[in-house]
Amino acid sequence: MNILAFFAHPDDETMLCGGTLALLARAGAQVHLLIATRGEGGENGEPPVCSREELGEVRAEEMRCAAKQLGAASLRFLSYIDPLVGPDNTLYAFTEDEETLTAELVEALQAVHAEALISHGSNGEYGHPAHRLCHRAARKAIERLGTQAPLFYTIQATHPEHPRVRLANPEDPAHLILDTQSVHDIKVAAALCHRTQHALFIRNTSRELGRPVTVPEVIRDWESLHRVYPPVHRLPVEDELTNLLRATGSARDPVET
């Protein structure tokens, strides 16, 4: 099965759905990663791993490391520049030209003969404008492809047992819940690749617990998916992607309410 996983920044793929991608790759899927930016606007480490000017290339190399750990079949970057974080930690989208982004995504889907697309949720996980932009472009790409469109799933779908409510997309109910413990070490190894972002990964958890924590300590072993296309009318959802994940023994269906 050919899968295109489309994200805004390096590390989104690992921290938001690395377990899912690792399970799919282990099950024999060809997981192709498409990253819109090189994360030029992100943090550069505490202490700094590199200069601000070097950050884009350093994060691109970190992304290559993570892709290898996750078992990705390919990695491609688009040419967008990640904006700097603004005053009061204001976050920004990387372009206002959704039509060009959509066209690029359509081309990428066709290039890898994608049978499924995985991307950000409708709420951008924690509301990140760049994540929401990627979601909108993904929806438009699916619409543009019409009857030739692949399955479309989004990450961090909401359900009552979601381990990190702040990251859940409240408008995207979970259609599949995944226990990713069997690939925990893979997800940790991929997270460790993103050295410039380690301080960011641990900051909130360290504050919540009142003690320093390590990157492996913040890796969660539960992930969830919401199917956007085709629309879901009843559970359980059954298609090539869910069947592949169920075959790993890591998937369960949410309880209907």
Secondary structure, DSSP 8 states (H G I E B T S, - for coil): -EEEEEESSTTHHHHHHHHHHHHHHHTT-EEEEEEEE--TTS--TTTTSS-TTTHHHHHHHHHHHHHHHHT-SEEEEEEE------GGG----S-S-HHHHHHHHHHHHHHTT-SEEEE--TTHHHH-HHHHHHHHHHHHHHHHHGGG--EEEEESEE-TT-S-GGGSEEEEE-SEEEE-GGGHHHHHHHHHH-GGGHHHHHHHHHHHHTS---TGGG--SEEEEEEEES---SSS--SHHHHHHHTTT-EE-----
